[in-house]
Amino acid sequence: MKKLFFLTLALPLLLGACGDDPAETSEPGGQPGKDPVTTSPAGTKEDPAHVADLDKFIGRSGIWVEGYVTGTDMPDVPLDSEVETPCDNVLLADAAEVAATADMPAMPLTARVMLDAGPAIQARLNLAAHPDLVGEKVMVKGDVSLVGGRFHISAVTDLVGGR
């Protein structure tokens, strides 16, 4: 009887049925019972970063960022003027609803896209000439930095969207 009792206690331990093996309860490199860490978005053209993700890309170059044009932070450039003065920046947000209401008193999280890369990209995102760009989804490729508490995308070398 004692042998049967000890055998019933020892059998699960011998077969590993206790579930204490970390390899069975987690992904490689993860904590037991926890989901693995994701690396998305990658900041590539196929998997672009969003404004809310830019803190992961500060100091990196050649990052693709997707967002919706909210306007410009240069109040002296009227968006409805007949003058086609090129703006030197546009603001991007993560949602089209935010872009459509960018004149709200509480400004949402935005990224300033510096259009210093040349006249071709600047002309395609020129809000003075194309005020209808507000609310449009675009992707830009550039260098991500944090200046004065705001995300900046500079040295823009490529663009998807715009006019």
Secondary structure, 3 states (H helix, E strand, C coil): CHHHHHHHHHHHHHHCCCCCCHHHHCCCCCCCCCCCCCCCCCCCCCCCEEHHHHHHCCCCCCEEEEEEEEECCCCCCCCCCCCCCCCCEEEEECCHHHHHCCCCCCCCCCEEEECCCCHHHHHHCCCCCCHHHCCCEEEEEEEEEEECCEEEEEEEEEEECCC
